[in-house]
Amino acid sequence: MGYNVAIDGPAGAGKSTIAKLVAKEKGYIYVDTGAMYRGLAVHFLKKGLSGDDKKAVIDACDDAKVTIGYENGIQQIYLNGENITEQLRTEKVGNMASKTSVIPEVRAKLLELQHSLAREKDVIMDGRDIGTNILPDADVKIYLTASVETRAKRRYEELSAKGEHITLEKIMTDIKERDHRDMTREVAPLKQAEDAILVDSSNMTIDEVVRTICDHCR
């Protein structure tokens, strides 16, 4: 069995940024489960599907193969053999992933890949339900959060740096909607595991968050 660290939390809390840095510090493999769902979301968008058309989404899973690889220690997402990592971080893909990741058949598509990685490797895995659902027996569980305002501001700065034009107000609205959707969904809703350590990064630097989490890991 590998040594497993689970990081859960709402959209925009900085989970992937922090998880990558902890992985580097500790020598773990970083597994971004959200990127896997975004990989499927790219597939659904390429087919012109609506995230609300559950049957079409389930059918589309049949001809989608999501795999992961690593280049210089950085996770790459492949869809049917094509590296689509650069396509994953748009709001459109994120919203499609948020809508379709609640569908049990979509989750089942990726679950075995996630489990096999955790069995074989020392991993740090981040997502919405890692500690509660994917890796309930993880050695360390972290619930990483921040205020809506803080998360929206970070996301705004990230998108602005990429040249995407979107208002801070729109991002705040999207984050609130995504929080509600993630927390109220029937399948594996976002919630803090009973044995998870709460880390609120609203007033912390990245280094402080990384140090806090590393102190809990072997």
PyMOL commands that place a pseudoatom at each C-alpha (Angstrom):
pseudoatom trace, name=CA, resn=MET, resi=1, chain=A, elem=C, hetatm=0, pos=[0.000, 0.000, 0.000]
pseudoatom trace, name=CA, resn=GLY, resi=2, chain=A, elem=C, hetatm=0, pos=[1.165, 3.506, -0.786]
pseudoatom trace, name=CA, resn=TYR, resi=3, chain=A, elem=C, hetatm=0, pos=[1.177, 6.378, 1.698]
pseudoatom trace, name=CA, resn=ASN, resi=4, chain=A, elem=C, hetatm=0, pos=[-1.854, 8.510, 0.861]
pseudoatom trace, name=CA, resn=VAL, resi=5, chain=A, elem=C, hetatm=0, pos=[-2.590, 12.171, 1.581]
pseudoatom trace, name=CA, resn=ALA, resi=6, chain=A, elem=C, hetatm=0, pos=[-6.061, 13.516, 0.721]
pseudoatom trace, name=CA, resn=ILE, resi=7, chain=A, elem=C, hetatm=0, pos=[-6.763, 17.224, 0.197]
pseudoatom trace, name=CA, resn=ASP, resi=8, chain=A, elem=C, hetatm=0, pos=[-10.377, 18.295, -0.193]
pseudoatom trace, name=CA, resn=GLY, resi=9, chain=A, elem=C, hetatm=0, pos=[-11.973, 21.694, -0.382]
pseudoatom trace, name=CA, resn=PRO, resi=10, chain=A, elem=C, hetatm=0, pos=[-14.122, 24.037, -2.458]
pseudoatom trace, name=CA, resn=ALA, resi=11, chain=A, elem=C, hetatm=0, pos=[-13.299, 25.452, -5.892]
pseudoatom trace, name=CA, resn=GLY, resi=12, chain=A, elem=C, hetatm=0, pos=[-10.491, 27.988, -5.906]
pseudoatom trace, name=CA, resn=ALA, resi=13, chain=A, elem=C, hetatm=0, pos=[-9.085, 27.127, -2.474]
pseudoatom trace, name=CA, resn=GLY, resi=14, chain=A, elem=C, hetatm=0, pos=[-5.652, 26.497, -3.991]
pseudoatom trace, name=CA, resn=LYS, resi=15, chain=A, elem=C, hetatm=0, pos=[-5.728, 22.721, -3.589]
pseudoatom trace, name=CA, resn=SER, resi=16, chain=A, elem=C, hetatm=0, pos=[-3.745, 21.862, -6.710]
pseudoatom trace, name=CA, resn=THR, resi=17, chain=A, elem=C, hetatm=0, pos=[-1.116, 24.579, -6.141]
pseudoatom trace, name=CA, resn=ILE, resi=18, chain=A, elem=C, hetatm=0, pos=[-0.572, 23.438, -2.552]
pseudoatom trace, name=CA, resn=ALA, resi=19, chain=A, elem=C, hetatm=0, pos=[-0.714, 19.718, -3.349]
pseudoatom trace, name=CA, resn=LYS, resi=20, chain=A, elem=C, hetatm=0, pos=[1.957, 20.086, -6.047]
pseudoatom trace, name=CA, resn=LEU, resi=21, chain=A, elem=C, hetatm=0, pos=[4.298, 21.866, -3.634]
pseudoatom trace, name=CA, resn=VAL, resi=22, chain=A, elem=C, hetatm=0, pos=[3.734, 19.336, -0.835]
pseudoatom trace, name=CA, resn=ALA, resi=23, chain=A, elem=C, hetatm=0, pos=[4.339, 16.515, -3.331]
pseudoatom trace, name=CA, resn=LYS, resi=24, chain=A, elem=C, hetatm=0, pos=[7.625, 18.096, -4.379]
pseudoatom trace, name=CA, resn=GLU, resi=25, chain=A, elem=C, hetatm=0, pos=[8.706, 18.634, -0.776]
pseudoatom trace, name=CA, resn=LYS, resi=26, chain=A, elem=C, hetatm=0, pos=[7.822, 15.105, 0.338]
pseudoatom trace, name=CA, resn=GLY, resi=27, chain=A, elem=C, hetatm=0, pos=[8.569, 13.142, -2.826]
pseudoatom trace, name=CA, resn=TYR, resi=28, chain=A, elem=C, hetatm=0, pos=[4.955, 12.049, -3.379]
pseudoatom trace, name=CA, resn=ILE, resi=29, chain=A, elem=C, hetatm=0, pos=[3.242, 11.674, -6.728]
pseudoatom trace, name=CA, resn=TYR, resi=30, chain=A, elem=C, hetatm=0, pos=[0.621, 14.390, -7.201]
pseudoatom trace, name=CA, resn=VAL, resi=31, chain=A, elem=C, hetatm=0, pos=[-2.743, 13.227, -8.541]
pseudoatom trace, name=CA, resn=ASP, resi=32, chain=A, elem=C, hetatm=0, pos=[-5.126, 16.002, -9.622]
pseudoatom trace, name=CA, resn=THR, resi=33, chain=A, elem=C, hetatm=0, pos=[-8.524, 14.278, -9.757]
pseudoatom trace, name=CA, resn=GLY, resi=34, chain=A, elem=C, hetatm=0, pos=[-10.229, 17.502, -10.829]
pseudoatom trace, name=CA, resn=ALA, resi=35, chain=A, elem=C, hetatm=0, pos=[-8.065, 17.510, -13.947]
pseudoatom trace, name=CA, resn=MET, resi=36, chain=A, elem=C, hetatm=0, pos=[-9.305, 13.996, -14.748]
pseudoatom trace, name=CA, resn=TYR, resi=37, chain=A, elem=C, hetatm=0, pos=[-12.914, 15.231, -14.646]
pseudoatom trace, name=CA, resn=ARG, resi=38, chain=A, elem=C, hetatm=0, pos=[-11.897, 18.241, -16.716]
pseudoatom trace, name=CA, resn=GLY, resi=39, chain=A, elem=C, hetatm=0, pos=[-10.387, 15.811, -19.226]
pseudoatom trace, name=CA, resn=LEU, resi=40, chain=A, elem=C, hetatm=0, pos=[-13.773, 14.147, -19.656]
pseudoatom trace, name=CA, resn=ALA, resi=41, chain=A, elem=C, hetatm=0, pos=[-15.395, 17.600, -19.763]
pseudoatom trace, name=CA, resn=VAL, resi=42, chain=A, elem=C, hetatm=0, pos=[-13.210, 18.502, -22.763]
pseudoatom trace, name=CA, resn=HIS, resi=43, chain=A, elem=C, hetatm=0, pos=[-14.503, 15.334, -24.454]
pseudoatom trace, name=CA, resn=PHE, resi=44, chain=A, elem=C, hetatm=0, pos=[-18.141, 16.294, -23.767]
pseudoatom trace, name=CA, resn=LEU, resi=45, chain=A, elem=C, hetatm=0, pos=[-17.592, 19.855, -25.022]
pseudoatom trace, name=CA, resn=LYS, resi=46, chain=A, elem=C, hetatm=0, pos=[-15.906, 18.613, -28.200]
pseudoatom trace, name=CA, resn=LYS, resi=47, chain=A, elem=C, hetatm=0, pos=[-19.037, 16.567, -28.835]
pseudoatom trace, name=CA, resn=GLY, resi=48, chain=A, elem=C, hetatm=0, pos=[-21.177, 19.677, -28.330]
pseudoatom trace, name=CA, resn=LEU, resi=49, chain=A, elem=C, hetatm=0, pos=[-23.016, 18.213, -25.342]
pseudoatom trace, name=CA, resn=SER, resi=50, chain=A, elem=C, hetatm=0, pos=[-24.849, 20.026, -22.566]
pseudoatom trace, name=CA, resn=GLY, resi=51, chain=A, elem=C, hetatm=0, pos=[-23.819, 19.134, -19.022]
pseudoatom trace, name=CA, resn=ASP, resi=52, chain=A, elem=C, hetatm=0, pos=[-27.525, 18.793, -18.223]
pseudoatom trace, name=CA, resn=ASP, resi=53, chain=A, elem=C, hetatm=0, pos=[-28.064, 16.042, -20.819]
pseudoatom trace, name=CA, resn=LYS, resi=54, chain=A, elem=C, hetatm=0, pos=[-27.252, 13.142, -18.514]
pseudoatom trace, name=CA, resn=LYS, resi=55, chain=A, elem=C, hetatm=0, pos=[-27.970, 10.330, -20.972]
pseudoatom trace, name=CA, resn=ALA, resi=56, chain=A, elem=C, hetatm=0, pos=[-25.819, 11.848, -23.728]
pseudoatom trace, name=CA, resn=VAL, resi=57, chain=A, elem=C, hetatm=0, pos=[-22.980, 12.410, -21.238]
pseudoatom trace, name=CA, resn=ILE, resi=58, chain=A, elem=C, hetatm=0, pos=[-23.141, 8.795, -20.020]
pseudoatom trace, name=CA, resn=ASP, resi=59, chain=A, elem=C, hetatm=0, pos=[-23.172, 7.503, -23.606]
pseudoatom trace, name=CA, resn=ALA, resi=60, chain=A, elem=C, hetatm=0, pos=[-20.207, 9.729, -24.479]
pseudoatom trace, name=CA, resn=CYS, resi=61, chain=A, elem=C, hetatm=0, pos=[-18.138, 8.111, -21.703]
pseudoatom trace, name=CA, resn=ASP, resi=62, chain=A, elem=C, hetatm=0, pos=[-17.923, 4.937, -23.797]
pseudoatom trace, name=CA, resn=ASP, resi=63, chain=A, elem=C, hetatm=0, pos=[-15.521, 6.409, -26.343]
pseudoatom trace, name=CA, resn=ALA, resi=64, chain=A, elem=C, hetatm=0, pos=[-13.450, 8.500, -23.929]
pseudoatom trace, name=CA, resn=LYS, resi=65, chain=A, elem=C, hetatm=0, pos=[-10.244, 7.201, -22.411]
pseudoatom trace, name=CA, resn=VAL, resi=66, chain=A, elem=C, hetatm=0, pos=[-8.599, 9.468, -19.852]
pseudoatom trace, name=CA, resn=THR, resi=67, chain=A, elem=C, hetatm=0, pos=[-5.071, 8.574, -18.761]
pseudoatom trace, name=CA, resn=ILE, resi=68, chain=A, elem=C, hetatm=0, pos=[-2.371, 10.432, -16.883]
pseudoatom trace, name=CA, resn=GLY, resi=69, chain=A, elem=C, hetatm=0, pos=[1.348, 10.720, -17.377]
pseudoatom trace, name=CA, resn=TYR, resi=70, chain=A, elem=C, hetatm=0, pos=[4.141, 12.802, -15.889]
pseudoatom trace, name=CA, resn=GLU, resi=71, chain=A, elem=C, hetatm=0, pos=[6.621, 15.145, -17.550]
pseudoatom trace, name=CA, resn=ASN, resi=72, chain=A, elem=C, hetatm=0, pos=[9.328, 16.463, -15.203]
pseudoatom trace, name=CA, resn=GLY, resi=73, chain=A, elem=C, hetatm=0, pos=[7.100, 15.427, -12.306]
pseudoatom trace, name=CA, resn=ILE, resi=74, chain=A, elem=C, hetatm=0, pos=[4.138, 17.440, -13.624]
pseudoatom trace, name=CA, resn=GLN, resi=75, chain=A, elem=C, hetatm=0, pos=[0.882, 15.585, -14.248]
pseudoatom trace, name=CA, resn=GLN, resi=76, chain=A, elem=C, hetatm=0, pos=[-0.320, 15.532, -17.850]
pseudoatom trace, name=CA, resn=ILE, resi=77, chain=A, elem=C, hetatm=0, pos=[-3.854, 14.548, -18.867]
pseudoatom trace, name=CA, resn=TYR, resi=78, chain=A, elem=C, hetatm=0, pos=[-4.420, 12.561, -22.037]
pseudoatom trace, name=CA, resn=LEU, resi=79, chain=A, elem=C, hetatm=0, pos=[-7.783, 12.140, -23.770]
pseudoatom trace, name=CA, resn=ASN, resi=80, chain=A, elem=C, hetatm=0, pos=[-7.767, 9.247, -26.231]
pseudoatom trace, name=CA, resn=GLY, resi=81, chain=A, elem=C, hetatm=0, pos=[-3.996, 9.557, -26.500]
pseudoatom trace, name=CA, resn=GLU, resi=82, chain=A, elem=C, hetatm=0, pos=[-3.884, 13.342, -27.025]
pseudoatom trace, name=CA, resn=ASN, resi=83, chain=A, elem=C, hetatm=0, pos=[-2.249, 15.552, -24.386]
pseudoatom trace, name=CA, resn=ILE, resi=84, chain=A, elem=C, hetatm=0, pos=[-4.993, 18.057, -23.493]
pseudoatom trace, name=CA, resn=THR, resi=85, chain=A, elem=C, hetatm=0, pos=[-3.439, 19.497, -20.320]
pseudoatom trace, name=CA, resn=GLU, resi=86, chain=A, elem=C, hetatm=0, pos=[-3.331, 23.032, -21.763]
pseudoatom trace, name=CA, resn=GLN, resi=87, chain=A, elem=C, hetatm=0, pos=[-7.085, 22.932, -22.485]
pseudoatom trace, name=CA, resn=LEU, resi=88, chain=A, elem=C, hetatm=0, pos=[-8.219, 22.144, -18.944]
pseudoatom trace, name=CA, resn=ARG, resi=89, chain=A, elem=C, hetatm=0, pos=[-8.204, 25.409, -17.004]
pseudoatom trace, name=CA, resn=THR, resi=90, chain=A, elem=C, hetatm=0, pos=[-10.937, 27.451, -18.706]
pseudoatom trace, name=CA, resn=GLU, resi=91, chain=A, elem=C, hetatm=0, pos=[-14.147, 28.411, -16.920]
pseudoatom trace, name=CA, resn=LYS, resi=92, chain=A, elem=C, hetatm=0, pos=[-16.170, 26.598, -19.603]
pseudoatom trace, name=CA, resn=VAL, resi=93, chain=A, elem=C, hetatm=0, pos=[-14.364, 23.310, -18.959]
pseudoatom trace, name=CA, resn=GLY, resi=94, chain=A, elem=C, hetatm=0, pos=[-14.552, 23.838, -15.182]
pseudoatom trace, name=CA, resn=ASN, resi=95, chain=A, elem=C, hetatm=0, pos=[-18.305, 24.382, -15.250]
pseudoatom trace, name=CA, resn=MET, resi=96, chain=A, elem=C, hetatm=0, pos=[-18.844, 21.323, -17.468]
pseudoatom trace, name=CA, resn=ALA, resi=97, chain=A, elem=C, hetatm=0, pos=[-16.707, 19.237, -15.091]
pseudoatom trace, name=CA, resn=SER, resi=98, chain=A, elem=C, hetatm=0, pos=[-18.662, 20.494, -12.077]
pseudoatom trace, name=CA, resn=LYS, resi=99, chain=A, elem=C, hetatm=0, pos=[-21.978, 19.531, -13.699]
pseudoatom trace, name=CA, resn=THR, resi=100, chain=A, elem=C, hetatm=0, pos=[-20.919, 16.116, -15.023]
pseudoatom trace, name=CA, resn=SER, resi=101, chain=A, elem=C, hetatm=0, pos=[-18.812, 14.933, -12.085]
pseudoatom trace, name=CA, resn=VAL, resi=102, chain=A, elem=C, hetatm=0, pos=[-22.021, 14.370, -10.095]
pseudoatom trace, name=CA, resn=ILE, resi=103, chain=A, elem=C, hetatm=0, pos=[-23.077, 11.604, -12.498]
pseudoatom trace, name=CA, resn=PRO, resi=104, chain=A, elem=C, hetatm=0, pos=[-22.245, 8.169, -11.000]
pseudoatom trace, name=CA, resn=GLU, resi=105, chain=A, elem=C, hetatm=0, pos=[-21.258, 6.677, -14.365]
pseudoatom trace, name=CA, resn=VAL, resi=106, chain=A, elem=C, hetatm=0, pos=[-18.790, 9.518, -14.955]
pseudoatom trace, name=CA, resn=ARG, resi=107, chain=A, elem=C, hetatm=0, pos=[-17.253, 8.993, -11.510]
pseudoatom trace, name=CA, resn=ALA, resi=108, chain=A, elem=C, hetatm=0, pos=[-17.018, 5.227, -12.022]
pseudoatom trace, name=CA, resn=LYS, resi=109, chain=A, elem=C, hetatm=0, pos=[-15.093, 5.859, -15.234]
pseudoatom trace, name=CA, resn=LEU, resi=110, chain=A, elem=C, hetatm=0, pos=[-12.242, 7.459, -13.279]
pseudoatom trace, name=CA, resn=LEU, resi=111, chain=A, elem=C, hetatm=0, pos=[-12.451, 5.719, -9.905]
pseudoatom trace, name=CA, resn=GLU, resi=112, chain=A, elem=C, hetatm=0, pos=[-10.384, 2.639, -10.752]
pseudoatom trace, name=CA, resn=LEU, resi=113, chain=A, elem=C, hetatm=0, pos=[-7.575, 4.785, -12.159]
pseudoatom trace, name=CA, resn=GLN, resi=114, chain=A, elem=C, hetatm=0, pos=[-7.518, 6.798, -8.924]
pseudoatom trace, name=CA, resn=HIS, resi=115, chain=A, elem=C, hetatm=0, pos=[-7.576, 3.699, -6.712]
pseudoatom trace, name=CA, resn=SER, resi=116, chain=A, elem=C, hetatm=0, pos=[-4.810, 1.934, -8.617]
pseudoatom trace, name=CA, resn=LEU, resi=117, chain=A, elem=C, hetatm=0, pos=[-2.524, 4.967, -8.272]
pseudoatom trace, name=CA, resn=ALA, resi=118, chain=A, elem=C, hetatm=0, pos=[-3.180, 5.157, -4.524]
pseudoatom trace, name=CA, resn=ARG, resi=119, chain=A, elem=C, hetatm=0, pos=[-2.505, 1.439, -4.046]
pseudoatom trace, name=CA, resn=GLU, resi=120, chain=A, elem=C, hetatm=0, pos=[0.799, 1.448, -5.864]
pseudoatom trace, name=CA, resn=LYS, resi=121, chain=A, elem=C, hetatm=0, pos=[2.346, 4.835, -5.052]
pseudoatom trace, name=CA, resn=ASP, resi=122, chain=A, elem=C, hetatm=0, pos=[2.867, 7.394, -2.300]
pseudoatom trace, name=CA, resn=VAL, resi=123, chain=A, elem=C, hetatm=0, pos=[0.358, 9.961, -3.520]
pseudoatom trace, name=CA, resn=ILE, resi=124, chain=A, elem=C, hetatm=0, pos=[-1.170, 13.270, -2.599]
pseudoatom trace, name=CA, resn=MET, resi=125, chain=A, elem=C, hetatm=0, pos=[-4.581, 13.507, -4.224]
pseudoatom trace, name=CA, resn=ASP, resi=126, chain=A, elem=C, hetatm=0, pos=[-6.825, 16.556, -4.293]
pseudoatom trace, name=CA, resn=GLY, resi=127, chain=A, elem=C, hetatm=0, pos=[-10.471, 16.997, -5.172]
pseudoatom trace, name=CA, resn=ARG, resi=128, chain=A, elem=C, hetatm=0, pos=[-13.889, 17.414, -3.583]
pseudoatom trace, name=CA, resn=ASP, resi=129, chain=A, elem=C, hetatm=0, pos=[-14.437, 14.006, -1.960]
pseudoatom trace, name=CA, resn=ILE, resi=130, chain=A, elem=C, hetatm=0, pos=[-11.037, 12.337, -1.649]
pseudoatom trace, name=CA, resn=GLY, resi=131, chain=A, elem=C, hetatm=0, pos=[-11.036, 11.914, 2.137]
pseudoatom trace, name=CA, resn=THR, resi=132, chain=A, elem=C, hetatm=0, pos=[-14.739, 11.113, 2.363]
pseudoatom trace, name=CA, resn=ASN, resi=133, chain=A, elem=C, hetatm=0, pos=[-15.182, 8.858, -0.652]
pseudoatom trace, name=CA, resn=ILE, resi=134, chain=A, elem=C, hetatm=0, pos=[-12.179, 8.084, -2.873]
pseudoatom trace, name=CA, resn=LEU, resi=135, chain=A, elem=C, hetatm=0, pos=[-9.554, 7.431, -0.169]
pseudoatom trace, name=CA, resn=PRO, resi=136, chain=A, elem=C, hetatm=0, pos=[-11.517, 7.113, 3.094]
pseudoatom trace, name=CA, resn=ASP, resi=137, chain=A, elem=C, hetatm=0, pos=[-8.517, 5.372, 4.710]
pseudoatom trace, name=CA, resn=ALA, resi=138, chain=A, elem=C, hetatm=0, pos=[-5.956, 8.011, 3.679]
pseudoatom trace, name=CA, resn=ASP, resi=139, chain=A, elem=C, hetatm=0, pos=[-3.079, 8.418, 6.129]
pseudoatom trace, name=CA, resn=VAL, resi=140, chain=A, elem=C, hetatm=0, pos=[-3.580, 12.196, 6.283]
pseudoatom trace, name=CA, resn=LYS, resi=141, chain=A, elem=C, hetatm=0, pos=[-6.698, 14.175, 5.372]
pseudoatom trace, name=CA, resn=ILE, resi=142, chain=A, elem=C, hetatm=0, pos=[-6.718, 17.935, 4.875]
pseudoatom trace, name=CA, resn=TYR, resi=143, chain=A, elem=C, hetatm=0, pos=[-9.736, 20.163, 4.261]
pseudoatom trace, name=CA, resn=LEU, resi=144, chain=A, elem=C, hetatm=0, pos=[-8.356, 23.288, 2.585]
pseudoatom trace, name=CA, resn=THR, resi=145, chain=A, elem=C, hetatm=0, pos=[-10.664, 26.263, 2.303]
pseudoatom trace, name=CA, resn=ALA, resi=146, chain=A, elem=C, hetatm=0, pos=[-10.710, 30.065, 2.025]
pseudoatom trace, name=CA, resn=SER, resi=147, chain=A, elem=C, hetatm=0, pos=[-13.377, 32.764, 1.920]
pseudoatom trace, name=CA, resn=VAL, resi=148, chain=A, elem=C, hetatm=0, pos=[-15.386, 33.242, -1.282]
pseudoatom trace, name=CA, resn=GLU, resi=149, chain=A, elem=C, hetatm=0, pos=[-13.825, 36.702, -1.686]
pseudoatom trace, name=CA, resn=THR, resi=150, chain=A, elem=C, hetatm=0, pos=[-10.289, 35.335, -1.373]
pseudoatom trace, name=CA, resn=ARG, resi=151, chain=A, elem=C, hetatm=0, pos=[-10.940, 32.489, -3.803]
pseudoatom trace, name=CA, resn=ALA, resi=152, chain=A, elem=C, hetatm=0, pos=[-12.573, 34.797, -6.368]
pseudoatom trace, name=CA, resn=LYS, resi=153, chain=A, elem=C, hetatm=0, pos=[-9.687, 37.274, -6.192]
pseudoatom trace, name=CA, resn=ARG, resi=154, chain=A, elem=C, hetatm=0, pos=[-7.102, 34.508, -6.711]
pseudoatom trace, name=CA, resn=ARG, resi=155, chain=A, elem=C, hetatm=0, pos=[-9.041, 33.101, -9.655]
pseudoatom trace, name=CA, resn=TYR, resi=156, chain=A, elem=C, hetatm=0, pos=[-9.452, 36.570, -11.178]
pseudoatom trace, name=CA, resn=GLU, resi=157, chain=A, elem=C, hetatm=0, pos=[-5.699, 37.167, -10.995]
pseudoatom trace, name=CA, resn=GLU, resi=158, chain=A, elem=C, hetatm=0, pos=[-4.984, 33.733, -12.484]
pseudoatom trace, name=CA, resn=LEU, resi=159, chain=A, elem=C, hetatm=0, pos=[-7.356, 34.269, -15.430]
pseudoatom trace, name=CA, resn=SER, resi=160, chain=A, elem=C, hetatm=0, pos=[-6.236, 37.868, -16.009]
pseudoatom trace, name=CA, resn=ALA, resi=161, chain=A, elem=C, hetatm=0, pos=[-2.633, 36.677, -16.237]
pseudoatom trace, name=CA, resn=LYS, resi=162, chain=A, elem=C, hetatm=0, pos=[-3.754, 34.336, -19.030]
pseudoatom trace, name=CA, resn=GLY, resi=163, chain=A, elem=C, hetatm=0, pos=[-5.452, 37.193, -20.864]
pseudoatom trace, name=CA, resn=GLU, resi=164, chain=A, elem=C, hetatm=0, pos=[-9.008, 35.982, -20.165]
pseudoatom trace, name=CA, resn=HIS, resi=165, chain=A, elem=C, hetatm=0, pos=[-11.527, 38.801, -19.734]
pseudoatom trace, name=CA, resn=ILE, resi=166, chain=A, elem=C, hetatm=0, pos=[-14.002, 38.117, -16.936]
pseudoatom trace, name=CA, resn=THR, resi=167, chain=A, elem=C, hetatm=0, pos=[-15.231, 40.298, -14.071]
pseudoatom trace, name=CA, resn=LEU, resi=168, chain=A, elem=C, hetatm=0, pos=[-14.543, 39.616, -10.405]
pseudoatom trace, name=CA, resn=GLU, resi=169, chain=A, elem=C, hetatm=0, pos=[-18.312, 39.686, -9.769]
pseudoatom trace, name=CA, resn=LYS, resi=170, chain=A, elem=C, hetatm=0, pos=[-18.914, 36.956, -12.363]
pseudoatom trace, name=CA, resn=ILE, resi=171, chain=A, elem=C, hetatm=0, pos=[-16.220, 34.776, -10.795]
pseudoatom trace, name=CA, resn=MET, resi=172, chain=A, elem=C, hetatm=0, pos=[-17.745, 35.251, -7.324]
pseudoatom trace, name=CA, resn=THR, resi=173, chain=A, elem=C, hetatm=0, pos=[-21.162, 34.253, -8.668]
pseudoatom trace, name=CA, resn=ASP, resi=174, chain=A, elem=C, hetatm=0, pos=[-19.676, 31.178, -10.372]
pseudoatom trace, name=CA, resn=ILE, resi=175, chain=A, elem=C, hetatm=0, pos=[-17.836, 30.137, -7.196]
pseudoatom trace, name=CA, resn=LYS, resi=176, chain=A, elem=C, hetatm=0, pos=[-20.965, 30.492, -5.043]
pseudoatom trace, name=CA, resn=GLU, resi=177, chain=A, elem=C, hetatm=0, pos=[-22.974, 28.447, -7.550]
pseudoatom trace, name=CA, resn=ARG, resi=178, chain=A, elem=C, hetatm=0, pos=[-20.274, 25.784, -7.745]
pseudoatom trace, name=CA, resn=ASP, resi=179, chain=A, elem=C, hetatm=0, pos=[-20.023, 25.614, -3.932]
pseudoatom trace, name=CA, resn=HIS, resi=180, chain=A, elem=C, hetatm=0, pos=[-23.774, 25.094, -3.692]
pseudoatom trace, name=CA, resn=ARG, resi=181, chain=A, elem=C, hetatm=0, pos=[-23.745, 22.444, -6.427]
pseudoatom trace, name=CA, resn=ASP, resi=182, chain=A, elem=C, hetatm=0, pos=[-20.774, 20.608, -4.916]
pseudoatom trace, name=CA, resn=MET, resi=183, chain=A, elem=C, hetatm=0, pos=[-22.139, 20.658, -1.368]
pseudoatom trace, name=CA, resn=THR, resi=184, chain=A, elem=C, hetatm=0, pos=[-25.702, 19.621, -2.204]
pseudoatom trace, name=CA, resn=ARG, resi=185, chain=A, elem=C, hetatm=0, pos=[-25.125, 16.985, -4.878]
pseudoatom trace, name=CA, resn=GLU, resi=186, chain=A, elem=C, hetatm=0, pos=[-26.501, 13.518, -4.154]
pseudoatom trace, name=CA, resn=VAL, resi=187, chain=A, elem=C, hetatm=0, pos=[-23.330, 11.640, -5.073]
pseudoatom trace, name=CA, resn=ALA, resi=188, chain=A, elem=C, hetatm=0, pos=[-20.307, 12.279, -2.830]
pseudoatom trace, name=CA, resn=PRO, resi=189, chain=A, elem=C, hetatm=0, pos=[-21.059, 15.888, -1.825]
pseudoatom trace, name=CA, resn=LEU, resi=190, chain=A, elem=C, hetatm=0, pos=[-18.252, 18.210, -0.768]
pseudoatom trace, name=CA, resn=LYS, resi=191, chain=A, elem=C, hetatm=0, pos=[-17.850, 18.099, 3.007]
pseudoatom trace, name=CA, resn=GLN, resi=192, chain=A, elem=C, hetatm=0, pos=[-15.067, 17.952, 5.551]
pseudoatom trace, name=CA, resn=ALA, resi=193, chain=A, elem=C, hetatm=0, pos=[-14.242, 14.393, 6.638]
pseudoatom trace, name=CA, resn=GLU, resi=194, chain=A, elem=C, hetatm=0, pos=[-14.627, 13.895, 10.391]
pseudoatom trace, name=CA, resn=ASP, resi=195, chain=A, elem=C, hetatm=0, pos=[-10.925, 13.077, 10.739]
pseudoatom trace, name=CA, resn=ALA, resi=196, chain=A, elem=C, hetatm=0, pos=[-9.678, 15.821, 8.394]
pseudoatom trace, name=CA, resn=ILE, resi=197, chain=A, elem=C, hetatm=0, pos=[-7.518, 18.734, 9.525]
pseudoatom trace, name=CA, resn=LEU, resi=198, chain=A, elem=C, hetatm=0, pos=[-9.093, 22.100, 8.646]
pseudoatom trace, name=CA, resn=VAL, resi=199, chain=A, elem=C, hetatm=0, pos=[-6.761, 24.627, 7.008]
pseudoatom trace, name=CA, resn=ASP, resi=200, chain=A, elem=C, hetatm=0, pos=[-8.233, 28.050, 6.145]
pseudoatom trace, name=CA, resn=SER, resi=201, chain=A, elem=C, hetatm=0, pos=[-5.790, 29.750, 3.789]
pseudoatom trace, name=CA, resn=SER, resi=202, chain=A, elem=C, hetatm=0, pos=[-7.613, 33.113, 3.578]
pseudoatom trace, name=CA, resn=ASN, resi=203, chain=A, elem=C, hetatm=0, pos=[-4.885, 34.936, 5.516]
pseudoatom trace, name=CA, resn=MET, resi=204, chain=A, elem=C, hetatm=0, pos=[-1.978, 32.554, 4.941]
pseudoatom trace, name=CA, resn=THR, resi=205, chain=A, elem=C, hetatm=0, pos=[0.843, 32.635, 2.415]
pseudoatom trace, name=CA, resn=ILE, resi=206, chain=A, elem=C, hetatm=0, pos=[1.385, 29.643, 0.140]
pseudoatom trace, name=CA, resn=ASP, resi=207, chain=A, elem=C, hetatm=0, pos=[4.542, 28.763, 2.086]
pseudoatom trace, name=CA, resn=GLU, resi=208, chain=A, elem=C, hetatm=0, pos=[2.635, 28.812, 5.381]
pseudoatom trace, name=CA, resn=VAL, resi=209, chain=A, elem=C, hetatm=0, pos=[-0.034, 26.468, 4.026]
pseudoatom trace, name=CA, resn=VAL, resi=210, chain=A, elem=C, hetatm=0, pos=[2.561, 24.071, 2.597]
pseudoatom trace, name=CA, resn=ARG, resi=211, chain=A, elem=C, hetatm=0, pos=[4.501, 24.033, 5.879]
pseudoatom trace, name=CA, resn=THR, resi=212, chain=A, elem=C, hetatm=0, pos=[1.317, 23.406, 7.898]
pseudoatom trace, name=CA, resn=ILE, resi=213, chain=A, elem=C, hetatm=0, pos=[0.380, 20.406, 5.743]
pseudoatom trace, name=CA, resn=CYS, resi=214, chain=A, elem=C, hetatm=0, pos=[3.929, 19.004, 5.547]
pseudoatom trace, name=CA, resn=ASP, resi=215, chain=A, elem=C, hetatm=0, pos=[4.108, 19.040, 9.347]
pseudoatom trace, name=CA, resn=HIS, resi=216, chain=A, elem=C, hetatm=0, pos=[1.227, 16.543, 9.428]
pseudoatom trace, name=CA, resn=CYS, resi=217, chain=A, elem=C, hetatm=0, pos=[2.781, 14.193, 6.843]
pseudoatom trace, name=CA, resn=ARG, resi=218, chain=A, elem=C, hetatm=0, pos=[5.567, 11.676, 7.167]
for i in range(1, 218): cmd.bond("trace and resi %d" % i, "trace and resi %d" % (i + 1))
show_as sticks, trace
zoom trace
